[in-house]
């Protein structure tokens, strides 16, 4: 299922910091294999931050935060 088809009540998002230091390629590799994660997009206020869109029915916010923290990203 894609983010367009996911009911809004199940669509979650996380804000990531420090993307510029780690690189967009590293971020895309980190989220590409995670179930329920749709994509990472630049935040409106700069390319050093990103927004991760995900399906809450497939992956919990806590699990996603822990996984991204382990890969060196700061999640808020």
N, C-alpha and C positions, 0 to 999 in steps of 0.2 A: 504494500500500500504506500502511496506517496503522500507528501504533506498536504497536497491539494484535496485529497480524498479523506484525510483523517479528520474526524469531527473535532471542532475547536476545543471541546472540553478535554480531549486527550492529547492535544498538541502542546508540548512543553518547549521551553527555551532556557538556555543558560548563557550567561555572559562570561567570556574568557578574556583575561588580560595577559600581556606578555607575548602576544603572537608574533610581533616583529622580531623579538629576540630568538624565538624558536623557529620561526619561519612558517609560511603557509603550507609548504610541502609537508613539513613534519606534522602539522595539524591535520591536514587531509589524510595522511597515512594513519594517524591516531584514531580518527573517527570512521574511516572507511569500512573497517571490518566490524564495527559495533552494531549489534542488532537494534533496530528501531531508531537509529540515528539517520536523519535525512541528509543534512548538509551543514557545513559551516560557512557563514557569510560574514563579510566585514561589517562591523558596527557602523552606525551612521556618523559617529564622531571620531573616526580615525581607523587606519589600517593596523594599528597596534592591538586592537580589540576585535573580538569576533562574537557572533551569536550562533549557538548550536541549536538546531531545531530537531526535536525528537518526539517519538510516540511514547507517552507515559504508560501505555498498556504493555509495551514490550520491554522497556528498560526504565528503571527507577531513576529519579533525579540524583539520589544519593550514590547509586552505583556509577552513574555517568560522571559525577563530580570526582569520586575516588579514582576512577580510571584516568581521567584527564590530569588530576593532581599527580598521579604516579608517573605520568609522561612529561611532567615538568610545567604544566600550565596552571595559572592561577584562576580559579573559578570563583565567581561572586554570585 
